[in-house]
Amino acid sequence: MYKYDHIDQTLVDQRVIQFRDQVARRMNGTLAEDEFKPLRLQNGLYLQRHAYMLRVAIPYGLLSAKQLRVLAEISEKYDRGYGHFTTRQNIQFNWVTLENTPEILAELAKVEMHAIQTSGNCIRNITSDAFAGVAKDEYVDTRPICELLRQWSTNHPEFAHLPRKFKFAINGAKEDRTVLLCHDVGVELKKNDAGELIANLYAGGGMGRTPILGSLIKQDLPWQFIPSYLTALLRVYNRFGRRDNIYKARIKILVKALGPEEFARQVEEEWSHIKNGDDNFTQYEWNRVAQHFTRPAYKTLPQLSGEQLMASASDEDKKAYSRWLERNVKPHQVPGYNSVILSLKPHGTVAPGDATAAQMMAIADLADQYSFGELRVTHEQNLVLADVEQNQLFELWQAAKRHFVALPNIGLLTDIIACPGGDFCSLANAKSLPIAKAVQEHFDNLDYLFDLGDISLNISGCINSCGHHHVGNIGVLGVDKDGEEWYQITLGGEQGSQAAIGKVIGPSFYAEQIPDVITHIINTYVANRHEGESFIHSYRRIGMLPFKEAAYKNVTKKFQAEMAMTEENT
């Protein structure tokens, strides 16, 4: 993985010194909150409902075991003993104090980490495929381009005060594991027939209040020109993006207003003035960065069959182990290796994406022992050991079970994506975590979950859609009605190469009704599916109406019966 040079380390160290002074002045009253707010946001520090929250960058989701141990130590020393991994492949600490934040940043700097540009109207942490460099379906290892763009965008003076926050996703595989089309800019890396690295660029995607899929605005761009083209794109956005209305300030609104063709034309016009300038990447820069992403010291190993993998398990373990192999173990480019997903979605015990300090320490040890000391964060809020020898999978599974990160629910209904919601976030209209907990407890039967197959359930506590509810097969959105928490259901969303935005099925539900609503939606799928047909394909075939009718008819009946019983008892 990438190692800081003198420039990187100096920048981060200087930021710590600057912020330490800013915090001291805020605490002694010489710096007012309205002056301090933009300064703390530049360092990833939010003032939430109950405390400060610090968001730490994990560039393109790549972590070393050493860095994870420091995150665990920070959670133990300065927070409440856990961290929350986000859909942006970052980690958040929800209970830090203002006076401790400079110390936290100083400890992060010692292991080449920071919180720069994890908030504010700037280019945010660049996300990518958590399986970059090892995925079986990969066209291009995205990590060198991710790192070059991270360096290009960090503290870029021209783009420090954009109309609104700006998010990149970069994919280089057949399967899109980045939600590419739902970002301000999506970069799709490929190679042409001559073996040259090229990019397709999509712009104007996003979720939130106005969910839109991005449009292709540039095709087959040589990799060297990516930064100059993005400079032109951001200049057009900076010049014409709305600044008078925060709800209409994202680039998706500008692209929609102009139309993708006219937006692309304006970008091309701007680019024509700078395309041959100094902004472009060079082969020297590629070589400087790419040397950090060479392959680890893989052994020459045979590719094991499923039967050989199962040979390690006792009769008592076979069912559970085979489920884990099916759901949590992924193909690898190198024979004899697999990638392993560690689930941070235990049923009904902690929030999706949370990991305790003890778990982080244990996972760091697993990374050292089984995966060359590296791990990845997925946008689905799980962790990945990318390079595991197949002959060590059973041993790893046993260790993961001891630390409660081996649940074989990856891609199933309870592998829920959820934001912190109203329990923490001051922007939220409703709580997300109790809904996730209730659904996980309601659907706790793994036999049933495996029978249902792939279903994504995403929960957001407000319209900002940090839980990506728009692209969940089933989406849950918290809304406020006269000071009460209600929940809106969407169906038909999907991430990946067939990305789609879900549609609202109708009026909102009480929190207590959501597990039953989900149950009736699932029952409708089970009753109507064809053999081997997934939830999303059944939905597309039969449409929304059967799901909608089942949800409202059955939930209304139960609610009326409960109300009648309550009245009778009183």
RAVEN-V586178 format. One record per backbone hydrogen bond with DSSP energy under -0.5 kcal/mol. CO is the residue of the C=O (numbers start at 0). NH is the residue of the N-H. Records with the same first field share a line. If there is no record, write none. Layout:
CO: NH, NH
//
This chain:
4: 8
5: 9
6: 10
7: 11
8: 12
9: 13
10: 14
11: 15
12: 16
13: 17
14: 18
15: 19
16: 20
17: 21
18: 22
19: 23
20: 24
21: 25
22: 26
23: 27
24: 29, 30
25: 28
31: 34, 35
32: 36
35: 38, 39
36: 40
37: 41
39: 42, 44
40: 43
41: 116
43: 45, 54
45: 47, 52
50: 47
51: 95
52: 45, 54
53: 55, 92
55: 90
57: 60
58: 61
60: 376
62: 374
63: 67
64: 68
65: 69
66: 70
67: 71
68: 72
69: 73
70: 74
71: 75
72: 76
73: 77, 78
74: 78, 80
80: 356
82: 84, 354
83: 91
85: 88
89: 85
90: 55
91: 83, 93
92: 53
95: 51
96: 99, 100
97: 100
99: 103
100: 104
101: 105
102: 106
103: 107
104: 108
105: 109
107: 110, 112
108: 111
113: 56
114: 117
119: 121
120: 161
121: 123, 165
125: 59
126: 169
128: 131
130: 133, 134
133: 332
134: 137
136: 173
139: 141
141: 145
142: 146
143: 147
144: 148
145: 149
146: 150
147: 151
148: 152
149: 153
152: 155
154: 156
155: 158
156: 159
165: 123
166: 183, 184
167: 126
168: 186
169: 128
170: 188
171: 138, 139
174: 176
178: 181
179: 182
180: 213
182: 204
183: 203
184: 168
185: 187, 201
186: 170, 188
187: 199
189: 197
191: 194
195: 191
196: 222
197: 189
198: 220
199: 187
200: 216, 217
201: 185
202: 214
205: 211
206: 209
211: 205
214: 202
217: 200
220: 198
221: 224
222: 225
223: 280
224: 228
225: 229
226: 230
227: 231
228: 232
229: 233
230: 234
231: 235
232: 236
233: 237
234: 238
235: 239
236: 240
244: 247
245: 248
247: 241
249: 252, 253
250: 254
251: 255
252: 256
253: 257
254: 258
258: 262
259: 263
260: 264
261: 265
262: 266
263: 267
264: 268
265: 269
266: 270
267: 271
268: 272
269: 272
270: 273, 274
273: 276
276: 279
281: 285
282: 286
283: 287
284: 288
285: 289
286: 290
288: 291
289: 292
290: 293
295: 297
298: 300
301: 303
304: 308
305: 309
306: 310
308: 311
309: 312
313: 316, 317
316: 320
317: 321
318: 322
319: 323
320: 324
321: 325
322: 326
323: 327, 328
324: 328
327: 340
329: 338
333: 336
334: 300
335: 389
337: 387
338: 329
339: 341, 384
340: 342
341: 382
343: 352
345: 347, 348, 349
350: 353
352: 84
354: 82
355: 359
356: 360
357: 361
358: 362
359: 363
360: 364
361: 365
362: 366
363: 367
364: 368
365: 369
366: 370, 372
370: 373
372: 64
374: 62
375: 383
377: 380
381: 377
382: 341
383: 375, 385
384: 339
387: 337
388: 391
389: 392
391: 395
392: 396
393: 397
394: 398
395: 399
396: 400
397: 401
398: 402
399: 402, 404
400: 403
404: 342
406: 408
408: 411
410: 454
411: 414
413: 415
415: 417
416: 458
419: 422
420: 423, 424
423: 48
424: 427
429: 421
431: 435
432: 436
433: 437
434: 438
435: 439
436: 440
437: 441
438: 442
440: 443
443: 445
444: 448
445: 449
446: 450
447: 451
448: 452
453: 534
455: 473
456: 416
457: 475
458: 418
459: 477
460: 428, 429
461: 464
464: 467
467: 470
468: 471
469: 501
471: 492
472: 491
473: 457
474: 489
475: 459
476: 487
478: 480, 485
480: 483
483: 480, 485
484: 510
485: 478
486: 508
487: 476
488: 504
489: 474
490: 502
493: 499
495: 498
499: 493
502: 490
508: 486
509: 512, 513
510: 513
512: 516
513: 517
514: 518
515: 519
516: 520
517: 521
518: 522
519: 523
520: 524
521: 525
522: 526
523: 527
524: 527, 528
529: 532
533: 537
534: 538
535: 539
536: 540
537: 541
538: 542
543: 546, 547
544: 548
545: 549
546: 550
547: 551
548: 552
549: 553
550: 554
551: 555
552: 556
553: 557
554: 558
555: 559
556: 560
557: 561
558: 562
559: 563
560: 564
561: 565
562: 566
563: 567
564: 568
565: 569
//
